[in-house]
Amino acid sequence: MKRNKAQTPGGSEKWYDKFSKKKPSDRCKTLKEEKSGKIYKKTLKNKNTENAESVKNPISGSQRKIRVSVSARTKMFSDENIPEDAKKILTEFLSVIQNIRPLNSRQLAKIPMQIRELSHELTDERPDRRKSYMNETVKLSSYVRYFMWWNLIRLTKLFSGFSPENFCLEDGDVCLDAGSGPLTVVIALWLSKPELRKKKLTWYCLDISQAALTLGEEIFLSIAAKTLPETDSFPWKIIRLKGEMGLPVKQRVSFITCANMLNELLQYTALSARSKFDFFAKKFCEDLLSYADEKASILLIEPGVPQSARLISSMRKNFIDKGYEPVLPCPHTGECPMTGKGGQKWCNFAFTTEDSPLPLLKLSADAGLPKDRAVLSFVLVSNRLKKQEGSETDILRIVSDPIRLPSAKKGYYACSERGMLLAINEEGRDINSGDKISVEKLPQNGVYSRDKKTGAAEIFLKK
């Protein structure tokens, strides 16, 4: 006699079985549901992966090559955009510094070694660096002769590619440069945008180093005198503020800049790595907005490394949550697809330095710090500059160097409203990091082929 599975080894049923037993029909129904569930899960995993992916990413699905026409391209970095007087100043920058803070031949001979030592303090020895290192005369002298010079090259080339409406500054506007140091951002804006030199602007320059602010103002006035037809008065008023973020100013500001400061502040934030970025980004966003008026624009610039790019991305999200809109370099207002988190791609832009001033290249070589590329991450957000809706084109922002692909083709990772894309250059056109490319409207549905390395949707650029 066969023993019922519900019976004990002695043959009798457990006392509670009569309360939990299912009718045969119910048990059959349950088995069918379990089997159908297993079959559904197996099918979803093995036979319908593309549909599962389309839930996570709206541009995946059945795959085919998507070819789109290019209607326009704008370079982010172009020497053609830099004013001629700015090129001259950048080439002769050492002479500008030497006229303001002259060094004798023995002191000049030590500069390459001092630059190399300061570079270690700014990179691999950062935990041991003093927060007020720019108050030290030798380090400040080395900083302006090398690091400030390179930063002026990067920022002047970047700002020269901005359109006039990206700044929207009018006579009487008040600006704040947070972490100003020797006024690098202010000087780069002056050099790159001649139309702004005519505006009557007030600049609050905030930094913990009074020495850096003083030297920066002297450099600015010297450069402004060389680039203004009349030097009786300067349209830009510089107000130096010695202190940290949160130091009050007398007026609300319409334009806030902050370059190469966030990564340094992050270093001194005593938080765990997991919570540091989110906490810091929220706090610093609130700190900056405490200075802003109702129509403010805010520009953040950092080195183009994963940690800085992740910080920029987190700041961008916080500004969006506060009602601000990303203007540059973002081609969309959605979630950043290149945050740098967990080994993901990070948003950064680069250009070669081969056209940089020869004296600067020589100084870099003498210091043992040759530089063939300049890299940065940045975001410009605004409470008044809004993107136009209903465009007949989609915008791509190139965020990588060329990637060699099979069949001698080149690809470029790009940011778009559809997320991260791999743009494959079929026509051999000239494309560079940072380029803004207008293409015909991309398909909404999941029809894109995929990049095997990153999973990014692929598009093929045609004429």
C-alpha positions in Angstrom: 0.0 0.0 0.0 1.4 3.4 -1.0 1.9 5.8 1.9 0.4 9.2 1.6 3.1 11.9 1.5 1.3 13.8 4.1 1.5 10.9 6.6 4.1 10.4 9.2 6.4 7.3 9.0 3.9 5.5 11.3 1.2 6.0 8.7 -1.0 8.5 10.5 -1.6 12.0 9.3 -0.3 14.9 11.2 -3.0 16.4 13.3 -2.9 19.8 11.5 -3.0 18.4 8.0 -6.8 18.5 7.8 -6.6 22.3 8.2 -4.0 22.9 5.6 -4.9 20.3 3.0 -5.8 21.6 -0.4 -8.4 20.1 -2.6 -7.0 18.3 -5.6 -8.3 21.0 -8.0 -6.6 23.7 -5.8 -3.3 21.7 -5.8 -3.4 21.3 -9.5 -4.1 25.0 -10.0 -1.1 25.8 -7.7 1.2 23.5 -9.6 0.1 25.1 -12.9 0.8 28.5 -11.5 4.2 27.5 -10.2 5.2 25.9 -13.5 3.9 28.9 -15.5 5.9 31.2 -13.2 9.0 29.1 -13.7 8.4 29.0 -17.4 7.8 32.8 -17.5 11.0 33.5 -15.6 13.1 31.2 -17.8 11.6 32.7 -20.9 12.2 36.2 -19.7 15.8 35.4 -18.9 16.8 33.3 -21.9 14.4 34.2 -24.7 13.3 37.7 -24.1 16.4 39.5 -22.8 15.9 42.4 -25.2 12.5 43.1 -23.8 13.8 42.9 -20.3 16.5 45.4 -21.2 14.0 47.8 -22.7 12.3 48.1 -19.3 15.6 49.5 -17.9 16.5 51.5 -21.0 13.9 52.8 -23.4 16.3 52.8 -26.3 17.1 49.1 -26.3 15.1 46.3 -27.9 15.3 44.6 -31.3 18.5 45.7 -32.7 19.4 47.3 -36.0 21.8 50.0 -37.3 20.4 53.5 -37.0 21.9 56.0 -39.4 21.3 59.7 -38.9 22.2 62.8 -40.8 24.4 65.5 -39.3 23.0 69.0 -39.8 25.5 71.1 -37.7 28.7 70.8 -35.6 30.1 73.3 -33.1 33.5 72.9 -31.5 34.0 73.3 -27.8 37.7 74.0 -28.1 39.0 76.1 -31.0 42.0 78.4 -31.2 40.0 80.4 -33.8 37.7 81.6 -31.1 40.4 83.0 -28.8 41.0 86.8 -29.3 44.3 87.7 -30.7 45.2 89.9 -27.7 44.4 87.0 -25.4 46.8 84.8 -27.3 49.6 87.3 -27.0 49.0 87.7 -23.2 49.0 83.9 -22.7 52.2 83.5 -24.7 53.9 86.3 -22.6 52.4 85.4 -19.3 55.8 84.8 -17.6 56.8 88.4 -18.5 53.5 89.6 -16.9 54.4 87.8 -13.6 58.0 88.8 -13.7 57.0 92.5 -14.0 54.7 92.2 -11.0 56.7 89.9 -8.8 60.3 89.7 -10.2 62.7 86.9 -9.3 66.4 87.0 -9.7 68.3 84.4 -11.8 69.0 82.1 -8.9 65.3 82.1 -7.8 64.2 81.5 -11.4 66.6 78.5 -11.7 64.8 76.9 -8.7 61.3 77.3 -10.2 61.1 73.9 -12.1 62.1 72.0 -8.9 59.6 74.0 -6.8 56.8 73.3 -9.4 57.5 69.6 -9.2 57.4 69.6 -5.4 54.1 71.5 -5.4 52.7 69.1 -7.9 53.3 66.3 -5.5 51.5 68.2 -2.8 48.6 68.8 -5.1 48.3 65.1 -6.1 49.9 62.1 -4.4 50.7 64.0 -1.2 47.4 65.8 -0.8 46.5 64.5 2.6 49.6 66.1 4.1 49.2 69.5 2.3 48.3 72.5 4.4 45.0 74.0 3.6 46.5 77.5 3.3 49.5 76.5 1.1 49.0 79.5 -1.1 49.9 81.9 1.7 53.5 80.7 1.4 55.5 82.9 -0.9 57.5 80.2 -2.7 54.5 78.0 -3.4 52.4 80.9 -4.6 55.2 82.0 -6.9 55.5 78.5 -8.3 51.7 78.1 -8.6 51.1 81.3 -10.7 54.1 80.5 -13.0 52.9 77.0 -13.8 49.5 75.8 -12.5 47.7 79.2 -13.0 49.3 79.5 -16.5 47.9 76.1 -17.5 44.5 76.9 -16.0 44.4 80.1 -18.0 45.1 78.1 -21.1 42.3 75.6 -20.3 39.7 78.2 -19.2 40.3 80.7 -21.9 39.9 78.1 -24.6 36.8 76.8 -22.9 35.2 80.2 -22.4 36.0 81.4 -25.9 33.7 78.7 -27.2 30.7 79.9 -25.1 28.1 81.9 -26.9 27.3 85.4 -25.5 23.9 84.3 -24.2 25.5 81.7 -22.0 26.7 84.5 -19.7 23.8 87.0 -20.0 25.7 89.6 -17.9 24.4 93.2 -18.0 25.8 96.5 -16.6 25.5 96.6 -12.9 25.5 92.8 -12.4 27.2 91.4 -9.3 29.4 88.2 -9.7 31.0 85.9 -7.2 34.2 83.8 -7.8 34.3 81.2 -5.0 37.7 79.8 -4.3 39.2 82.5 -6.5 42.9 82.0 -5.6 44.8 84.4 -7.9 41.6 85.3 -9.8 42.2 82.7 -12.5 38.6 82.5 -13.6 38.1 86.3 -13.7 41.2 86.8 -15.8 40.3 84.0 -18.2 36.8 85.5 -18.7 38.4 88.9 -19.4 40.8 87.4 -21.9 38.2 85.2 -23.7 35.2 87.5 -24.0 36.0 91.0 -25.2 32.3 91.9 -25.2 32.3 91.5 -21.4 35.2 93.9 -21.0 32.7 96.8 -21.6 30.3 95.7 -18.9 30.3 97.3 -15.5 30.5 94.3 -13.3 31.3 93.9 -9.6 33.3 90.8 -8.8 33.5 89.4 -5.2 36.6 87.2 -5.2 36.5 84.8 -2.2 39.4 82.8 -1.0 41.2 81.8 2.3 44.5 83.2 1.0 44.9 86.9 1.1 48.2 86.6 -0.6 46.7 84.8 -3.6 43.9 87.4 -3.9 46.3 90.3 -3.8 48.6 88.9 -6.4 45.6 87.9 -8.6 44.2 91.4 -8.5 47.6 92.8 -9.5 47.8 90.3 -12.4 44.3 91.2 -13.5 44.9 94.9 -13.5 48.1 94.5 -15.5 46.4 92.3 -18.1 43.4 94.6 -18.3 45.7 97.6 -18.9 47.2 95.8 -21.8 43.9 95.0 -23.4 41.9 98.2 -22.9 42.2 101.2 -25.3 41.8 103.5 -22.3 43.0 102.7 -18.8 41.7 105.6 -16.8 39.1 103.3 -15.2 38.4 99.6 -15.3 34.8 98.6 -15.9 35.2 95.6 -13.6 35.4 96.3 -9.9 37.3 93.7 -7.8 36.3 93.2 -4.1 38.6 90.8 -2.3 37.0 88.6 0.4 39.3 86.6 2.7 37.4 83.7 4.1 35.6 80.5 3.5 32.3 79.6 1.9 29.5 81.2 3.8 31.2 84.5 4.3 28.4 87.1 3.7 28.5 89.6 0.8 26.5 92.8 0.7 24.6 92.0 -2.5 22.9 89.1 -4.2 24.8 87.9 -7.2 23.7 87.1 -10.8 26.7 84.9 -11.8 28.7 82.5 -9.6 31.9 80.8 -10.7 33.9 78.1 -8.9 36.9 76.4 -10.5 39.2 73.7 -9.1 37.9 74.2 -5.6 35.3 71.5 -5.0 37.8 68.7 -5.1 40.0 70.4 -2.6 37.1 71.0 -0.2 36.1 67.4 -0.6 39.5 66.3 0.7 38.9 68.1 4.0 35.4 66.7 4.5 35.5 64.1 7.2 32.9 61.7 5.9 32.9 58.1 4.7 33.5 57.6 1.0 29.9 56.3 0.5 28.2 59.3 2.0 30.7 62.0 1.1 29.6 62.8 -2.4 25.9 63.1 -1.8 26.2 65.0 1.4 28.9 67.3 0.1 27.1 68.1 -3.2 23.9 69.0 -1.4 25.6 71.2 1.2 27.8 73.0 -1.4 24.8 73.5 -3.7 23.0 75.2 -0.8 26.0 77.3 0.1 26.3 78.6 -3.5 22.6 79.3 -3.8 22.7 81.3 -0.6 24.5 84.0 -2.6 22.4 83.8 -5.7 19.6 86.2 -6.9 16.4 85.0 -8.6 18.1 85.0 -12.1 21.5 83.5 -11.3 23.7 81.3 -13.4 26.3 79.1 -11.8 29.5 77.7 -13.5 31.4 74.8 -11.9 34.7 73.6 -13.4 36.9 70.8 -12.0 39.8 68.5 -13.3 38.5 65.9 -15.7 39.1 62.9 -13.4 36.4 60.4 -12.2 36.1 61.8 -8.7 35.6 65.3 -9.9 33.2 64.3 -12.6 31.2 62.4 -10.1 31.0 65.5 -7.9 30.0 67.7 -10.8 27.2 65.2 -11.7 26.0 65.2 -8.1 26.0 69.0 -8.0 24.1 69.1 -11.3 21.3 66.9 -9.8 21.0 69.1 -6.7 20.7 72.2 -8.8 18.0 70.6 -11.0 16.1 69.7 -7.8 16.3 73.4 -6.8 14.7 74.5 -10.1 17.9 75.2 -12.1 18.4 73.9 -15.6 21.7 72.6 -17.0 22.8 74.7 -20.0 26.3 73.5 -20.8 27.6 71.0 -21.7 24.5 69.0 -21.2 22.2 68.4 -24.3 19.3 67.4 -22.0 17.9 68.0 -18.5 17.4 64.4 -17.5 19.5 62.1 -15.4 23.3 62.2 -16.1 24.3 59.0 -17.8 28.0 59.4 -17.1 28.4 59.9 -13.4 31.7 58.1 -12.9 30.1 55.9 -10.2 31.0 52.2 -10.0 33.4 52.3 -12.9 31.0 54.0 -15.2 32.1 56.4 -17.9 32.6 59.9 -16.6 31.9 63.2 -18.3 35.1 65.0 -19.2 36.5 67.0 -22.2 40.0 67.2 -23.5 42.2 69.0 -26.0 45.8 68.6 -27.1 48.3 71.1 -25.8 50.6 71.1 -28.9 49.6 74.6 -29.7 50.2 75.9 -26.2 52.9 78.6 -25.7 56.4 77.2 -26.2 57.7 78.8 -22.9 55.0 77.0 -21.0 55.8 73.6 -22.7 59.5 74.1 -22.0 58.8 74.9 -18.3 56.6 71.8 -18.1 59.4 69.7 -19.5 62.0 71.3 -17.2 59.8 70.5 -14.2 59.4 66.9 -15.3 55.7 67.4 -15.9 55.2 67.3 -19.6 51.6 67.8 -20.6 50.2 66.7 -23.9 46.5 66.9 -23.0 44.4 69.3 -21.0 41.2 67.7 -19.4 38.3 69.2 -17.5 34.8 68.5 -16.3 32.2 71.3 -16.0 28.6 72.3 -15.8 26.8 75.6 -16.3 23.3 75.8 -14.7 20.9 78.7 -14.8 17.6 79.9 -13.4 16.8 82.0 -16.4 18.4 80.3 -19.4 15.9 77.7 -20.6 16.3 75.2 -23.4 13.9 75.6 -26.4 11.3 72.9 -26.7 10.1 71.2 -29.9 13.3 71.2 -31.8 13.4 69.3 -35.1 16.9 67.9 -34.2 18.6 66.0 -31.4 21.8 67.2 -29.9 24.9 65.0 -29.1 27.8 66.1 -26.9 31.0 64.2 -27.7 32.6 63.1 -24.4 35.5 60.9 -25.5 38.6 60.7 -27.7 38.2 58.6 -30.9 37.7 54.9 -30.3 39.1 52.5 -32.9 36.4 50.1 -34.2 36.5 47.2 -36.7 36.6 48.0 -40.4 38.9 51.0 -39.7 36.0 53.0 -38.3 36.0 55.4 -35.4 33.5 55.8 -32.7 32.9 58.4 -30.0 30.9 58.2 -26.8 28.3 60.9 -26.7 25.7 62.3 -24.2 22.2 62.8 -25.5 18.6 63.0 -24.4 18.5 59.2 -25.0 21.3 58.6 -22.6 24.9 57.6 -23.5 25.4 56.7 -27.1 28.3 55.4 -29.2 28.4 57.6 -32.3 30.1 55.8 -35.2 31.7 58.1 -37.7 31.0 56.5 -41.1 31.9 59.5 -43.3 35.3 60.2 -41.8 34.4 63.8 -40.7 36.5 65.7 -38.2 35.1 65.1 -34.7 36.7 66.1 -31.4 36.0 65.9 -27.7 33.4 68.4 -26.6 31.9 68.9 -30.0 28.2 69.7 -30.1 26.5 67.8 -33.0 23.0 68.3 -34.3 21.4 65.2 -35.9 18.0 64.3 -37.2 15.5 63.1 -34.6 16.5 59.8 -33.1 14.0 57.0 -33.0 12.0 56.7 -29.8 11.5 52.9 -29.8 14.0 50.2 -29.0 15.6 49.5 -32.3 19.3 50.4 -31.7 22.2 48.1 -32.0 24.4 48.1 -28.9 28.0 48.7 -27.9 29.3 45.4 -26.6 31.6 47.0 -24.1 29.3 49.5 -22.4 25.8 48.5 -23.6 25.4 52.0 -25.1 23.1 52.4 -28.0 24.9 52.9 -31.3 24.1 55.4 -34.0 25.9 55.8 -37.3 26.6 59.3 -38.5 26.2 60.0 -42.2 26.3 63.2 -44.3 
